[in-house]
């Protein structure tokens, strides 16, 4: 899997997962990376997967993603259902080439999961195009530099 650029890493966050978005992620449901399912933040008190993953965007807006995992199959294919995922994609105007990151701020005692949409910006910085945080602006998405 392609990793997002290193500048999104920070000593102040604990990254749960990051993912460049695929056509399926953008048009249907979010295919959940397997490493995300290994994180304690997505498990309930009994050690089972939470059916709903609550995350917060940069403005504090709460997003509840319904986790669906196939049963009795060799590959479980965990996803966030379209009804819970697509509103996030539309709200931020995510598109081909964008990515997402789920993380927890280390100094957040509540351990709330944060989600950010990321987009490559059109400038070069040390030979690379850096990622910027996608923000919602009146029916259009714009970007501001990601500060994690």
C-alpha positions in Angstrom: 0.0 0.0 0.0 1.2 3.5 -0.8 2.0 5.5 2.3 1.1 9.2 2.7 4.0 11.6 2.9 6.2 11.7 6.0 5.3 15.3 7.0 2.0 14.2 8.4 3.8 12.3 11.1 4.2 14.1 14.4 5.3 13.4 17.9 2.0 14.8 19.1 -0.2 12.2 17.4 -0.6 8.5 17.5 -1.5 7.4 13.9 -4.2 4.7 13.7 -4.1 4.5 9.9 -3.6 6.5 6.7 -4.7 5.6 3.2 -4.7 7.1 -0.3 -8.4 6.9 -1.4 -9.4 4.5 -4.2 -12.3 4.8 -6.6 -14.2 2.4 -4.3 -13.5 4.6 -1.3 -14.7 7.7 -3.1 -17.7 6.3 -4.9 -19.0 3.5 -2.6 -17.7 2.5 0.8 -14.3 3.0 2.6 -12.2 -0.2 2.5 -10.8 -0.2 6.1 -7.0 -1.0 6.2 -6.3 -4.1 8.2 -3.8 -2.2 10.5 -6.8 0.0 11.7 -8.5 -3.1 13.1 -5.5 -3.9 15.2 -5.9 -0.7 17.2 -7.4 -0.7 20.7 -9.3 2.5 19.8 -11.7 0.5 17.5 -12.3 -2.3 20.1 -15.0 -2.2 22.8 -14.5 -3.2 26.4 -15.0 -6.9 25.5 -12.2 -6.7 22.9 -14.6 -7.0 20.0 -14.8 -4.5 17.1 -17.0 -1.5 17.7 -19.9 -1.4 15.2 -19.7 2.4 15.1 -16.4 4.3 14.9 -16.9 7.9 16.1 -14.3 10.3 14.7 -14.0 14.1 14.8 -12.8 16.4 12.0 -10.7 19.6 12.4 -13.8 21.7 13.2 -14.9 19.2 15.9 -17.8 17.9 13.8 -18.6 14.3 14.8 -18.7 11.6 12.2 -19.9 8.1 13.0 -18.8 5.4 10.6 -20.5 2.1 10.7 -18.0 -0.8 10.5 -19.1 -3.8 8.5 -17.1 -7.0 8.5 -18.1 -10.0 6.4 -18.5 -13.2 8.4 -17.5 -16.7 7.4 -15.2 -15.7 4.6 -11.5 -16.1 4.1 -11.1 -12.4 3.6 -13.3 -10.4 5.9 -13.1 -7.1 3.8 -13.9 -4.6 6.6 -15.6 -1.5 5.3 -17.4 1.7 6.5 -20.8 1.4 5.1 -21.7 3.8 2.2 -24.5 5.5 4.3 -22.0 6.4 7.0 -18.9 7.1 4.8 -20.3 9.0 1.7 -21.4 12.0 3.7 -17.8 12.6 4.8 -16.5 12.3 1.3 -19.2 14.7 0.0 -18.8 17.2 2.9 -15.1 17.6 2.1 -15.3 17.2 -1.6 -12.7 14.4 -1.6 -11.4 13.3 -5.0 -9.0 11.1 -6.8 -5.5 11.5 -5.4 -6.7 12.5 -1.9 -6.0 10.5 1.3 -7.3 10.2 4.8 -5.6 9.8 8.2 -7.2 8.6 11.4 -5.2 9.5 14.6 -5.4 10.3 18.2 -3.8 13.3 19.8 -1.4 12.0 22.4 -2.4 14.8 24.9 -6.1 14.1 24.5 -7.1 12.4 27.7 -10.4 11.4 26.1 -8.5 9.6 23.3 -11.0 10.8 20.6 -10.3 9.5 17.1 -9.6 12.3 14.7 -10.0 12.1 10.9 -8.6 14.4 8.3 -9.0 14.4 4.5 -5.6 15.2 2.8 -4.7 16.5 -0.6 -1.4 17.1 -2.4 -0.9 20.8 -2.9 0.5 22.3 -6.1 3.9 23.4 -4.9 7.2 21.7 -4.4 8.8 21.6 -1.0 12.2 20.0 -0.8 11.5 18.1 -4.0 8.1 16.8 -2.8 4.5 18.0 -3.1 3.3 18.2 0.5 -0.1 17.1 1.8 -2.6 19.7 3.0 -5.7 19.3 5.1 -8.9 19.4 3.1 -11.5 21.8 4.6 -15.1 22.4 3.7 -15.9 25.8 2.3 -19.5 26.5 1.1 -20.1 23.5 -1.2 -16.5 23.4 -2.3 -13.4 22.0 -0.6 -10.3 24.0 -0.2 -7.1 23.2 1.5 -5.0 24.6 4.3 -1.6 23.2 5.4 -1.9 20.1 7.7 -0.7 20.8 11.2 -0.4 17.6 13.1 
